[in-house]
Amino acid sequence: MKKYLVTREITEDYIIPANDEKEALSIFNSIVNYKDSSISDLILQHNIDLHTDILKYKPVEEDKD
């Protein structure tokens, strides 16, 4: 069986209502952990060798407009 490298680059920006940065990061981590775990079964089922580079940036408070 042949193997193919398929690459996807994504930037996701989440604007999270929260009382402080710690709460925003907690909510963010819950979201991404759920997303990551939800695809793990499909990756295993199809015997996919997944490599990821994750860049996580410091939260920036949105301007109040």
C-alpha distances in whole Angstrom, upper triangle without the diagonal:
4,7,10,13,16,19,22,26,29,32,34,37,39,43,44,47,49,52,50,47,47,47,44,42,42,41,38,37,37,35,32,32,32,29,27,27,26,23,22,21,19,17,17,16,13,12,13,14,17,20,23,26,29,33,35,39,42,44,46,49,49,52,54,55
4,7,10,13,16,20,23,26,30,31,35,37,41,42,46,47,50,49,46,45,45,43,40,41,40,37,36,36,34,31,31,31,28,26,27,26,22,22,22,19,17,17,17,13,13,12,13,16,18,21,24,27,30,33,36,40,41,44,47,47,50,52,53
4,7,10,13,16,20,23,26,28,32,34,37,39,42,44,47,45,42,42,42,39,37,37,36,33,32,33,31,28,28,28,25,23,24,23,20,19,19,17,14,15,15,12,11,9,10,12,14,17,20,23,26,29,33,36,38,40,43,43,46,49,49
4,6,10,13,16,19,23,25,29,31,35,36,40,41,45,43,40,40,40,37,35,36,35,32,30,31,29,26,26,27,24,22,23,23,19,19,20,17,14,16,17,13,12,10,10,12,13,16,18,21,24,27,30,34,35,37,40,40,43,46,46
4,7,10,13,16,20,22,26,28,32,34,37,39,42,40,37,37,37,34,32,33,32,29,28,29,27,23,24,25,22,20,22,22,18,18,19,17,14,16,17,14,13,10,10,10,10,13,15,18,21,24,27,30,32,34,37,37,40,43,43
4,7,10,13,17,19,23,25,29,31,34,36,39,38,35,35,35,32,30,31,30,26,26,27,24,21,22,23,19,18,20,20,16,17,19,16,13,16,17,14,14,11,11,10,11,12,14,17,19,22,25,28,30,32,34,34,37,40,40
4,7,10,14,16,20,22,26,28,32,33,36,35,31,32,32,29,27,28,27,24,23,25,22,19,21,22,18,17,20,19,16,17,19,17,15,18,19,17,17,13,12,10,10,10,11,14,16,19,21,25,26,28,31,31,34,37,37
4,6,10,12,16,19,22,24,28,30,33,32,29,29,29,26,24,26,24,21,21,22,20,17,19,19,16,15,18,18,15,17,19,17,15,19,20,18,18,15,14,12,11,10,11,12,14,17,19,23,23,25,28,28,31,33,33
4,7,10,13,16,20,22,26,28,31,29,26,27,27,24,22,24,23,19,20,21,19,16,18,19,16,16,19,19,17,19,21,19,18,21,23,21,21,18,17,14,12,10,10,10,11,14,16,19,20,22,25,24,27,30,30
4,6,10,13,16,18,22,24,27,26,23,24,24,20,19,21,20,16,17,19,16,13,16,17,14,14,18,18,16,18,21,20,18,22,24,22,23,19,19,15,14,11,11,10,11,12,14,17,17,19,21,21,24,27,27
4,7,10,13,16,19,21,24,23,20,21,21,18,17,19,18,14,16,18,15,13,16,18,15,15,19,19,18,20,23,22,21,25,26,25,26,22,22,18,17,13,12,10,9,10,11,14,14,15,18,17,20,23,24
4,6,10,12,16,18,21,20,18,19,18,15,14,16,15,11,13,15,12,11,14,15,13,14,17,17,17,20,23,22,21,25,26,26,26,23,23,19,18,15,14,11,11,10,11,13,12,14,16,15,19,21,22
4,7,9,13,15,18,17,15,17,16,12,13,15,13,10,13,15,12,12,16,16,15,16,20,20,20,22,25,25,24,28,29,29,30,27,26,23,21,18,17,14,12,11,10,12,10,11,12,12,15,17,18
4,6,10,12,15,15,13,15,13,10,10,12,10,8,11,12,10,11,14,15,14,16,19,19,20,22,25,25,25,28,30,30,31,28,28,24,23,20,19,15,14,12,11,12,10,10,11,11,14,16,17
4,7,9,13,13,12,14,12,9,11,13,11,9,13,14,12,14,17,17,17,19,22,22,23,26,28,28,29,31,33,33,34,32,31,28,27,23,22,19,17,14,13,13,9,9,9,8,11,12,14
4,6,10,10,10,11,9,6,9,10,8,8,11,12,11,13,16,16,16,19,21,21,23,25,28,28,29,31,33,34,35,32,32,28,28,24,23,19,18,15,14,13,10,10,10,9,13,13,15
4,7,9,10,12,9,7,11,12,9,11,14,14,14,16,18,19,19,22,24,24,26,28,31,31,32,34,36,37,38,36,35,32,31,28,27,23,22,18,17,16,12,12,10,10,12,12,14
4,6,7,9,6,5,9,10,8,10,13,14,14,17,18,19,20,22,24,25,27,29,31,32,33,35,37,38,39,36,36,32,32,28,27,23,22,18,17,15,11,12,10,11,14,13,16
4,7,8,7,8,11,11,11,13,16,16,17,20,21,22,24,26,27,28,30,32,34,36,36,38,40,41,42,39,39,35,34,31,29,26,24,20,19,16,13,13,11,12,14,14,17
4,6,5,6,9,10,11,12,14,16,17,19,20,22,23,25,26,28,30,31,34,35,35,37,39,40,41,38,37,34,32,29,27,23,21,18,16,13,10,11,9,12,14,14,18
4,5,5,6,9,10,10,12,14,15,16,18,20,21,22,24,26,27,28,32,33,32,34,37,38,38,35,34,31,29,25,23,20,18,14,12,9,7,9,8,11,14,15,19
4,5,5,6,9,10,11,12,14,15,16,18,20,21,22,24,26,27,30,32,31,33,36,37,36,34,33,30,28,25,23,20,18,14,14,11,10,12,12,15,18,19,22
4,5,5,6,9,10,11,13,14,15,17,19,20,21,23,25,26,29,31,31,32,35,36,36,34,33,30,29,26,24,21,20,16,15,13,11,13,12,15,18,18,21
4,5,5,6,9,10,11,12,14,16,17,18,20,21,23,25,28,29,29,31,33,34,34,32,31,28,27,23,22,18,17,13,13,11,8,10,10,12,15,16,19
4,5,5,6,9,10,10,12,14,15,16,18,20,22,22,26,27,26,28,31,32,32,29,29,25,24,20,19,15,14,11,11,9,8,11,12,14,18,19,22
4,5,5,6,9,10,11,12,14,15,16,18,21,21,24,26,26,27,30,31,31,29,29,25,24,21,21,17,17,13,14,13,12,15,15,17,21,22,24
4,5,5,6,9,10,11,13,14,16,17,19,21,23,25,25,27,29,30,31,29,28,25,25,22,21,18,17,14,15,14,12,15,15,16,20,20,23
4,5,5,6,9,10,11,12,14,15,17,19,22,23,23,25,27,28,28,26,26,22,21,18,18,14,14,11,12,12,10,13,14,15,19,20,22
4,5,5,6,8,10,10,12,14,16,17,20,21,21,23,25,26,26,24,24,20,19,17,16,13,13,11,13,13,12,16,17,19,22,24,26
4,6,5,6,9,10,11,12,15,16,18,20,20,22,24,26,26,24,24,21,21,19,19,16,17,14,16,16,15,18,19,20,24,25,27
4,6,5,6,9,10,11,13,15,17,18,19,21,23,24,25,23,23,20,20,17,18,15,16,14,16,16,15,18,19,19,23,24,26
4,5,5,6,9,10,11,13,16,17,16,19,21,22,22,20,20,16,16,13,14,11,13,11,14,15,15,18,19,20,24,26,27
4,5,5,6,8,10,11,14,16,15,17,19,21,21,19,19,16,16,14,15,13,15,13,16,18,17,21,22,23,27,29,31
4,5,5,6,9,10,12,14,15,16,18,20,21,19,20,17,18,16,18,16,18,16,19,20,20,23,24,25,28,29,31
4,6,5,7,9,12,12,13,15,17,18,19,17,18,15,16,14,16,14,16,15,18,20,19,22,24,24,28,29,30
4,6,6,7,10,11,10,13,15,16,16,14,15,12,13,11,13,12,15,15,18,20,20,23,25,26,30,31,33
4,6,5,8,10,10,11,13,15,16,15,15,13,15,14,16,15,18,18,21,23,23,26,28,29,33,34,35
4,6,7,8,10,11,12,14,16,15,16,14,16,16,18,17,20,20,23,25,24,27,29,29,33,34,35
4,6,5,6,9,10,11,12,11,13,11,14,13,16,16,19,20,23,25,25,28,30,30,34,35,36
4,6,5,6,9,10,11,10,11,10,12,13,16,16,20,20,24,26,27,30,32,33,36,38,39
4,5,5,6,9,10,10,13,12,15,16,20,20,23,24,28,30,30,33,35,36,39,41,42
4,5,5,6,8,8,11,11,15,16,19,20,23,24,28,30,31,33,35,36,39,41,42
4,6,5,6,5,8,8,11,13,17,18,21,23,26,29,30,33,35,35,39,41,42
4,5,5,6,9,10,13,15,19,20,24,25,29,31,32,35,38,38,42,44,45
4,6,8,11,12,16,18,22,23,27,28,32,34,35,38,40,40,44,45,46
4,5,9,11,15,17,21,22,26,28,31,34,35,38,40,40,44,46,46
4,7,9,13,16,20,21,25,27,31,34,35,38,40,41,45,46,48
4,6,10,12,16,18,22,24,28,31,32,35,37,38,41,44,45
4,7,10,14,16,20,22,26,29,31,34,36,37,41,43,44
4,7,10,13,16,19,22,25,27,30,33,33,37,39,41
4,7,10,13,16,20,23,25,28,31,32,35,38,39
4,6,10,12,16,19,21,24,27,28,32,34,36
4,7,10,13,16,19,21,25,26,29,32,34
4,6,10,13,15,18,21,23,26,29,31
4,6,10,12,15,18,20,23,26,28
4,7,9,12,15,17,21,23,26
4,6,9,12,14,18,21,23
4,6,10,13,16,19,21
4,7,9,13,15,18
4,6,9,12,15
4,7,9,12
4,6,9
4,6
4
